[in-house]
Amino acid sequence: MAPGELDLVFRRIIDAPAEKVYQGWTDPEMIVKWFTPPPWKTISAELDVRPGGRSFITMQGPDGAEMPNPGVYLEVIPNKRLVITDAYTEAWKPSPKPFATIDLHFEDLGGKTKYTAIIRHWTKADLEAHEKMGFQSGWGTATDQLEALITSTS
């Protein structure tokens, strides 16, 4: 599972159990509260968390423009791993322009979680575009928001 040349990696120790961090990624009501760094926001999330199930998250930019993010779950191991791709929009219907596959790992550290996100891009141009979007800071802010949400509801 070592990162490849088209991968971006985000790692963090989160002060919450793995099942809570996993829940943050699989509960639509939670996703809309933490998923997007300001000034963006997440306005809806439809999640069918099972291999082949649909993920459809809609973000909204500061100008009000909506950005739909359809995808499909490839692998689901409760409290341990989620793999989601935008290569498909639903079931096994191919996406017209895939961008990445998200490979999430939740390792239990006895009340804390070693959280690793590996974002596997289709092309070098996609990887570079994601870096320019502020990948590390964006994922860092979103993860801060996830951790704050989990600790405020525990």
C-alpha positions, 0 to 999 in steps of 0.5 A: 500500500505504499504510495505511488507517483500519482498519489497524494497522502494525508496522515493524522492521529485523531483523538477519537476511536476508529469507529467514530472516525469511520462513522464521520465518513459514513454518516450523511448527517455528519459528512455535511458538517465537516467535509468541506473547508470554508468558505466552501460547504457541503450541502448534501450527502447520499451514501450507500456504504457497501461495495458497489454502493453510490456516494453522492456529495454536493459541495457549494462554493462561496459564489453559490455554484454547486459541485457534485461529486458522484462516486462508488464504494469499491471496498468497505471494511467497517471501522478499518478501510473505505475505498471510494472512486469517481471512476464510476458515477453509480453502480458500474456506470463509467464517469466521463472524466475520473479524477481520483480514488480515495483509499482511507485507513482507520487504524485503532490506537486504543482510543485514538485513530491513525488516519491515512488518506491516499488519493490515487490520481488518474493522471499527473495533471490531476495530481498537480491540480489537486496539489494546487487546490491546496490538498494538504491544507484542505484535508488538514482543515477538513480533518480538524473539523471532523475531529471537532465534530466527533469530540463535540458529540461524544 
